[in-house]
Amino acid sequence: MSSARDITRAAWPPRSVYLDYPLGHTSGRPHEPELNQQILRDTLAAFENLRVPGSMAHLPYRWSDSDRWKDRVFAPSTKAEELPECAVPTGDGSAKASAEPSGNGGYEDDRVERHPTPQYQSEDDAAAARASHDGEECLVCAGIDY
């Protein structure tokens, strides 16, 4: 599952799913659990149905009505408010954007910070993951200690 099509193609995994969303948002927008779950269901279905090694499925979801958010990623900008469509939802119905320079040569980077441990959108999600992990229901992480 990837939001970096060219990088994924270069790595040539056996099968992959591409979502044209900003990096750090590969499973969808924050605080939209229905969309997150649908993206995950579509990803798992694609992995079941892709038969040709090296295949990449492209999910049909869009970050916004236009591709203007990519301007913020691929072109230098110092003021996020110049590109209001790039604002990231905060979960309370509003969106955040920073007017601060990015510190990345003028390129904006609003990927989610990487953490050494799993991160969850809510405590309920964390509790469900712990219950699944502790009960070894998840065949991916059964026996892995976090």
Secondary structure, DSSP 8 states (H G I E B T S, - for coil): -BS-HHHHHHH--SEEEE--S-TT-TT-STT-HHHHHHHHHHHHHHHHH--STTEEEE----SSSSSTHHHHHHS--S-GGGSGGG-EE-SSS-EE---S--SSTT---------SS---SSHHHHHHHHHHHHTT--TTTTT---
